[in-house]
Amino acid sequence: LFLAKRSEKALPWAEKSLLQRGTAAMPEYIDGLHHEWASLVSRHPQAFSEVKRLVAGGVAGCMAKTAVAPLSRVTVLMQVQSMRPHKFQHGNQPNNQRVLASLRKIQMEEGIAAFWRGNVATLVHRFPHTAVTFYTHASIRDWLEEQTIPKEIHNLLAGGSAAAVAVLALHPLDVVKTRLMAQTNKQYYAGIIDCIRKIYKDEHVRGFYRGLGISLATTVPTLAINFAAFDKFSALYRHMGLESHPFVHSLLAGASAGITSSTLLFPADLLRRQMQMVGVGGRPKLYANIGEAVIHVYGIGLRQHKGRRLARLLGCREFFRGLVPELLKVTPHNAILFSIHNFLSSR
């Protein structure tokens, strides 16, 4: 309607509403909008190319995150489990130790809808995050093409820089998303707005930036490796003859890149999630810095394997709690993310 009002010469019937003209006018209306849209695109090709970059990244990120939301929630619940040390005492068996058991527990206690708890906050964060990431990555990569820097590290540098921009701009939304997803039966936050209000009330502005350092330290290398690995796997699968099937090609390269980056940096991601949960609901701070977090998580792992021959080594397993659902999640997530982005970008 806005476009129609802007061009009454192109659409002389724009003054009349669709209700006045009836449903028979719909094809004519859609055709008029199509011509007006095509005219705008032809007049501003560069601007629409930039918008397409942003929208393609945002839409791809939202579709991918929604598809794997249940596994994302299980991963977060498993990652923050060691923040409840009382559940590991006196031979207790804490919750959220196994993927299937966690999925069953969520379904029985909270219902099917709980698998997507925090998903609205996730999408509010994910659309601008992936939009900014893909847009910045493409822009920096274009700039690097004009420099004398070796081509082999273009994706690595562009991916890392894009991740840093996205994290710095959108970390508060990531904190809100994590806290909503980590809630179980006892809900302290009623929704996005309530979560923002309570974080500010309990922890002030600083609360929105909990874990920012570790987020930069994890997200930057994760996305740098992700983009670089995607480029390498794309070349590998192209060599295997999959170039004639672009959607499958992107799907496989994205999945392979996701598995690689997530496995290498999962311990740091676990620490990032825990740092974001420190002080939630006004509770005493379990630890004040990343060093204390590392000692605490390792101590929980060591306690679980006390008396065993390789207890010191097995204690490190606690840093990988939630890796199975993470890999089950990140494989389809990355596959959907890159394939949908490439598909939309090529339209």
Beta strands, then each sheet from edge to edge (+ up, - down):
end
